[in-house]
Amino acid sequence: MNFIQTQLTVRIYFSLVLILIQFLSFGQNSFQSLKQDLEHKIVYSDFRKALEIINKNRERYNDAEKNDLDVIKVKILTEFGLYDEAFKLSQHLIANSQITEEQKLKIHVERALIYEINEENKSCLSELQKAEALLLKHPELKVKNYTNFLIRKSSYYRVNGFSNKAYELAIQAKKYAESVDDKVNMPVVELILGLGNRKTNPEAELLHYHRSLYLYKKLNHFEAVISMYCNFSHFYFSRDNYKMANVYVDSAIAISSKSNVLDYKADVFQMKSNILEKQNKADSALYYYKIASELFRKYNGEQRDLKVKELEIAYNFEKQKTEKQLLQKDIKTTRFLNVILFILIIILAFFTWQIAKNKRKIEIQKQKIAENNITLKNNVEEKQFLVQELNHRVKNNLAVILSLIDFQKDQAKNENYKNRFDDLYQRIKTINIAHELYSYNVNYNDNALIEAPDYINKILEYHQNSTLRTFNYINDIELIYFNVDKVLSLGLLVNELVTNSIKHADSGTKNLVVHLALRKTDKNTVELNYSDNGTVFNFENNKDSLGLFIIEGMVKQLKGSYTREKASYNILFPNE
């Protein structure tokens, strides 16, 4: 009988052990499947769905698995442009002593990207150096991570102007990706090689773009294919080959419905609008511009919603952390109470009071937070009012100054003095126009830019209406946005050029015609061409001319350079 009972007991324990092993194995397999699904979604730019999966499932797993999910989440937040949230999460992970060496490596590479985007070059290089040290110490991590590290390092050198070094690293990345059959990063490497040939070898640039497009198509990566079509379109657009640019942008539009990445789609329709605008098809250009604007609006809304959700998750995380700490404290206390049973009632009463006290503190804190929020809101509204009032007073003061100058000019009897007052009036009026177009806000990033075409046209129109000399103007001004400091220098420069033309251009029997063109020559440079139809340049040798002095001063203020032949100016300055 005892033998039978012993056998039965052994079988029961054996069954329990098997069940436990199956349960643990299922948990591990479940997490690995989830992780593979997330990595697949990231490769194919389905960042929103990946983020939803992480936020929904994170609490189901242990601490090591949560760290894995948080490392993936840092990358997703960076791709969404939520750099502050990504950086805070990376800081939390770096401070975590339980993360693995591979997780550290991925975090350093991702932080390097965040610093690069925010133009913090020293910090970016520091993160890359930390990642490289980990790769040297743990060569087994290279297979999955080295290509991406080289891509990031190449990007750092390319952004900072070391094009040769960047290109060498891109070649190195390609060789390594081929050696380990890294199909995911290979198209990215080809794209970087194309960018490396952008200014030196257009044929090589196109060749690498085609390779990248081919590889993305093999992966059925529709978002990347759309982006590559847009790159091709931009390539031909920048060379005024609008027919080929149209072919590629139409290809992107044809498959844009397969993409859920709103900013990719918005870029495509914006490019289509730009092409049609260059082809003088204004109605069609406006149609596609509206589509692009709506997509950008939705994308910004999506980013805002995600930011709010991440803040809510962070708040809930801290709340759960506090509750978990309290729970652990209660468990420890309960075990202690089991040992000393005779004081159970007193201890329970004490902790009941303690919990009630904590709840009261939490309620008081919540009330204080609510009151602080109301105070902060009132402060923001007050500051906004003061900023608007300041802007209003600046405009009024400029108007008063203009009136005083006009009055003083009327009092002057010397014609030379009157002309000088006219010049001063026009310069201050140029500044006044900029302030009328600029909208001050407590948040400097809101409405902080001025459209160049609108501003320059108002300056030219004012000259037409205020000068006694009849003149016409022909302009070709791209839609470029400048901050208020840069646009004031540009406005004063244009004002002096027009003033000099009105005063000094001898057009014979013909009406004076002013030609002005403003366009981007590349991503970071703006070109201004100015001329008039005058046949004689009357102030060639007047080195003391205030107009020439202001022109040169404004070019320096723009950090630019210029060449002049008679009254024709070619001015280049950076668009920072």
CORKA-V576327 format. One line per field, one symbol per residue. psi: psi as a letter, one per 30 degrees, with the letter a starting at -180 (. if undefined). burial: I if it has 9 or more other C-alpha atoms within 8 Angstrom, else O. A space follows every 50 residues. Layout:
# CORKA-V576327
psi=???
burial=???
This chain:
# CORKA-V576327
psi=eeeeeeeeeeeeeeeeeeeeeeeeeeeeeeeeeeeeeeeeeeeggieeee eeeeeefefflleeeeeeeeeeeeeeeeefgieeeeeeeeeeeefjffll eeeeeeeeeeeeeeeeeghieeeeeeeeeeeeeeeeeifffeeffeeeee eeeeeeeeeggieeeeeeeeeeeeeeeefghifefeeeeeeeeeefgefe ieeeeeeeeeeeeeeeeefhieeeeeeeeeeeeeeeefggifeeeeeeee eeeegfffkgjeeeeeeeeeeeeeeeefghieeeeeefeeeeeeeeeeee eeeeeeeeeeeeeeeeeeeeeeeeeeeeeeeeeeeeeeeiffgeeeeeee feeeeeeeeeeeeeeeeeeeeeeeeeeeeeeeeeeeeeeeeeeeeeeeee eeeeeeeeeffkfkeeeeeeeeeeeeeeeeeeeeeefkjklejffkhglk keeeeeeeeeeeeefflfkkllkklijljkklleeefeeeeeeeeeeeee eeefkjgbflkkkkkkkklkeaegkkkkkkllgkfkjfhegifgkeeeee eeeeeeefhallkkjbgkkjkklki.
burial=OOOOOOOOOOOOOOOOOOOOOOOOOOOOOOIOOOIOOIOOIIOIOIIOOI IOIIOOOIOOIOOOIIIIIIIOIIIIIIOOOIIOIIIOIIOOIIOOOOIO OOIIIIIIIIIIIIIIOOOIIOIIIIIIOIIOOIIOOOOOIIOOIIIIII IIIIIIIIOOOIIOIIIIIIIIIIOIIIOOOIOOIIIIIIIIIIOIIIOO OIOIIIIIIOIIIOIIIOOOIIIIIIIIIIOIIIIIIOOOIIOIIIIIII IIIOIIOOIOIIIIIIIIIIIIIIIIIOOOIOOIIIIIIOIIIOIIOIIO OOIOOOIOOIOOIOOOOOOOOOOOOOOOOOOOOOOOIOOOOOOIOOIOOO OOOOOOOOOOOOOOOOOOOOOOOOOOOOOIOOIIOOIIOOIOOOIOOIIO OIOOIIOIIOOIOOOOIIOOIIIIIIIIIIIIIIIOOIOIIOOOOOIIII IIIOIIOIIIOOIIOOOOOOIIIOOOIIOIOIIIOIIIIIIIIIIIIIII IIOIIIIOOOOIIIIIIIIIOOOIIIIIIIIIIIOOIOOOOOOOOOIIII IOOIIIOIOIIIOOOOIIIIIIIIOO
